[in-house]
Amino acid sequence: MHREETNPSTHAVRSVRQRAPVRLSAAIAAAALALAACGPGTGSPGPASGGPAGTGTAGGWQPTGPITIVVPFAAGGPTDTVTRQIAGPMGTALGQQIVVSNVVGAGGTTAAGQVAAAPADGYTVLMHHIGMSTAPTLYPDLGFDPLTSFKTLGLVTEVPMTIVGGSEFAPNTLQELVAHVKANPGTVNYANAGVGAASHLCGLLIEQAIGAELNEVEFEGTGPAMDDLLGNQVDFMCDQTTNTATHITAGTIKAYGITSAERNDALPAVPTTAEGGLADVKVQVWHGLYVPSATPDNVAQALTAALQTALADATVAAEFAKLGTAPVAADQATPAAHTAKLQAEIEVWRPLLEAAEE
């Protein structure tokens, strides 16, 4: 995969070459199949709604000031959207405002490293996705360990992805997209949020399934990438339904396929990738909350309880449904289920990615 890094405001790019693209793509494809077999496994800083209506006594911890949830990608992207949906009811449950801070860079590892090094007092929380399980292999000099540098609080949601194109991009169906990429290898512009991001992994799956190279254009998040897709500055991308559903419904972008086993209730007209001939392009993006490993147990328990309250909120469920996803089951919004998920997916991705780099 040929990669370009872009400043979304100027579209200035510089070309770089990713190592071993074909073998890495094959490893990612195998990993996706293995993950499917595993099953569920166990902008700028800105305030979200939520305030002092709650008691803040869950788990015996009473926060006395605002809590920050750090998001590793740009404002307006899917991880940011999920975070802001739960921040309000979590803040209400804790009796404090929750502020969402977007810290972009290095496929989400910059933000994760920042939270790992933050005071372990409950006031700094990380929201991250599947990238936590691929980061140790894709970024060998992380400076933190996803399993030992954090306490897990619980899973939040598992989101399908959609393959979408700009309104002026010629293909109208997934089959036409495949034919177009094959006819124009290395020249079709594919937008993503950087190495290790879900959009990057999905692109590798697409490359492997099609058997042709894409020209990858790297952004600081899929929020900015979507802006350029809407402006027809890039050709297509693969992103979570939380970032694409409203645009698909509005008809401002073209939808080629969804990466889940079945069609999505929020997007019933969008065929699955299997229906479109790319059965191996299957990936769902799970999200979870983390705090630094030295965080006291009662503080972590209070945050988990607030998360569970948020996920049980009918408004959150309704908003998630509009975006093509749903809160995880109650037994998955726990540290045990979250840790099991993270461990299992690290074990799946690491050997496959290491083999690809040999």
N, C-alpha and C positions, 0 to 999 in steps of 0.2 A: 504494500500500500504506500503510495507516494503521499507525503504529508506536507501541508503548508500551515504555518501559524499566522493568524490574522488578528489585526486590530479591527473589531467590528465597526468602529466609527470611520475608519479611513479605507478599510479593505486592503491595506498594504500587507504584502505577504512575503515570506522568505521560504524557500524550499528546503526541506530536510528529507532524509531517507531513513525509514524504519528498518531495523535489522530483521532478516529472515522473515519477510512478510508472509510467504506462502505456508511455511511450516507453522508459524504462529497462528495463522488462520485455521489450519487444520486442528491444532491443539484446542483452540477456542471452541470449534465445532464439537469436538469430542467432549469437552467439558460441559457444554450446554446439554448434551444428551445425558451425561452422567448426573448433572444437577436435576434434570427432569425426573430421573429415576429415584433420586434421593427424596423428592417430595418436599413438604414444608419444613422438615427437620425438626424439629421439636415442636443590586444594588447597593446597595448601601445599607449600613445598619439602620434598622427601623423598628419601631414598636409594633407589637401585635396587640389585639384587644385582650382584655382580661384584667381583673383588678382585685380589689380587696373584699369582694363579696364572699370568698371562701374562707374557711377557717385556718388553712395552712398547717393543720396539726397531724396530717397523715404521717404515720411512721414515727411520730414523736418529734419531728423537726418543724420549727416555725421560722421560715425565712423572714428576714427583716429588711430586705431590699430587692430590687429587680434581679431577675435571673436572665442570663443570656443563653440562647441556643445558637450555636455557631453552625452555619450551613457552608459546606465546602464549595458551593457553586454559586453562580450569579443570581441576583434577584430576578424573579419572574420565571425561573426554570422549575422543573418538576420537583426536585428535592426541596427547594424553597417553598413551593406551593403547598406541599404536604406539611411542612413545618408550620407554616402560618395557619393552616386549618386547625391544628391541634394546640397551638400556642395559647389561644384565648381561653379555652376551657381548662387547660392545665394551669394557667395563671389564676383563674378563678378558684380552682381547687386548692391552690397553695396560698391564696390571699395576697399575691404579688403580681406585678406586671412582668410579662416575659417579653424580652427584646430579641428580635431575630437579627443576627449579624452575618453578613455574607463575606467569607474569606476565601478568595479563589486562588487557584494555582496548583500545578503538579498533580492533576487528576484527583484532587481532594485531599492530598497528603499534607499540604501546607496547613489547612485548617485542623486536620487531625493531630498534627504535631503540636500546634498551638494549644489545643485543649489538653493534650497529654501533659504538657508542661504547666498548665494553669493551676492556681491554688485548688486544692481538693476540698472545697467547702460547699459544693452544690450550686454555686452561682454561675458556673460555666459548664454547659452541656453541649455535646456534639450530636448532630443528626448526620448520619452517613448511610450509604447504601451498599450494594454489592461490591463496590470498589474497595471496601475494607478487606475483602477476602482475596483480592488480586494484588493489592498494593505490595505485600511483602515480596512477591516475586518480580513484579514489574519495576519496583523501586527498591533495590537491595540496600540502599543507604538511607533508610527511612529515619532512623533516630528514635523510633518507637516501635513497639510490638502490639499489634491489634489485640492480642490475647492477654498480655500481661500489663500493658500500660493503661488499661481502662477497666472499669466495671461496666458491664452491660446492664441496661435498665429494662429493655423489652423491645420486641419488634413492633412496628407500626402498621405497615401495609406492604403488599406485594403487588407491583404494578406491571401490567403488560406494556409492551412497546409497540409503536406503529411505524411503518415505513411510509414516509410522506415526501411529497415533492412540491416545488414551487408551482404557482398557477400557470406560468408560462413554459414550464418544462414539458417537453414533447410527449413523453409516455403518459398514458391514461390508465393503464392497468399494470399489475405486477409482471405479467408476461411481457408486456411491451417494455417495461423497465429493464428486465433481464436482457432482452434482445438489444436494447439501446446500449447498455453497458458493454455487452460482448462486442458490439460493432464499433465502440469507441473506447477501447481499453486505456486506462490511465489518464483520461481526459474528463471524465464525468466528475464534477465537484461534489464531494460528500462532506457535510458539516458534522463536527462532533465537538465534545467538550474536553478533549485531551486524552492522552494515553491512560488507560485504566478506567476511564469513565464508561458508564453503561452504553452510551452512544458510540463510543470507540469499539467496545467489544461486539456490539451488534453489527457494526460495519465490517469487522473481520469475519463474522459469520456469513454476511452477505457475499463478501469477496470469495470465501471458500465455496459457498453454494453455487455461485455463478461461474467461478473459475476465471475471473478477470479482475484486474487491478483497478481500484478507484483512486481518484486524486483527493486526498483527505485535506480538508480545511479546518484547522483547529481554532476553537474559540475558548473563552474563559468560562463558558457555561452554555447550556442549550437555550437559555433565555435569549442571549445575544444572537445565537445561531438561528433561532426561530425568527428574530427580527430580519435577518438577512435572507432567510428563506421566503418570508412574506414579501420582501423587496426584490425577489428573484436574483439575488446576488450569488446564491449557491443553488445547485440543482436539486439535491435531496438530502434527507437525513433520516435517522432512526431515533425516535425519542419516546419517552413514556407518555401514556395517555393523559396524565395529569398536565402535560404541557401542550398536547396536540388536539384533545377532544373538542375544545371550543372552536378552534380554527377549522377542524374538519367539518363540524356541524354548520359553521358559518359559510363553508364553501370557499374559504380564502386560500386553502392549500389542497393538494390532491392526496388522497389516501390510497395506498397500494395494498397494504396488508397489515394484520395485527399478529404479534408473535406468540399468541396464546394458543392452546389446543382447540378452543372453541371461540366462536364469535362473541363479542362483548355487548352486553345489554345496552350500554350507552352509545355504541357505534354499530348497530346491527347490520348496516349495509357494507361494512368493511370486511372483506374476506380474510380468513386466516392465511398465514404464509403457506401452510400446507395446501390449502385450496388453490393458491396461486402458483404452486409448483416448487416452492422453497421449503420443503418439510423440515429441513435441518436448521432453519433459522427460527429457533425457539429460545426465548429468554424472558424471564420476569425479574423485575428489579425490586429486591426487598430493602426496606429501610428500618433502621433501629436507632435508639438513643444510647449515648455513652457518657460517662463521667470519668475523671482521672481515677486511677486505681486506688489511691489512698483515701478516697472519699469515705467518710464514716458510713457504716451500714444503715443507720437510721435515716441519714440524709438520702442515700440512694433509694431506700424503701419508700420514702415520702415522694420522691420523684416518680418512681414506678407506679405508686398509687394514683398520682395525678395523671400520668399517662393513661392508665386504665380507665379513669373517670372520663378523660377526653374521648377515648375510643368508644366508650359506651354512649356518648352524646348523640342524640338523634340527628342534630344538625350536622355534626361532623360526618356521620354516615351518609346523609343525604348529599352533602357537598362532594364527598369522595365518589359517590355513585355517579354524579354528573361528570366526573373526570375519568370514569371508566375503571374505578378501583373500589376497594372496601377496606375497612379496618380489619386487622387480623383477628382471629378468634381469641377469646379471653385467655386461654391457656398459652397463647403465643406471646402475649404482652407481658412476659416475665423474664427476669434475668436468666433463668435456667434454659428456657427455650431459645432465647437470643444467643446465648453462649454456644449452645449445641449447634445452632444454625451456622454461626460464624466458624466454629471449628470444622464442621463438615465441609463447608465450601472452601476453606483454605486448603483442606486436604485434597479436595477434588482439583482445584486450580493449580496448586503449586507444582506437582509432578508433571502435569501436562505442559505448563508454560516453561518449566525447566528443560523438558525434553525438546521443546521447540527451539530453544536457544543453543542446544549442543551442536 
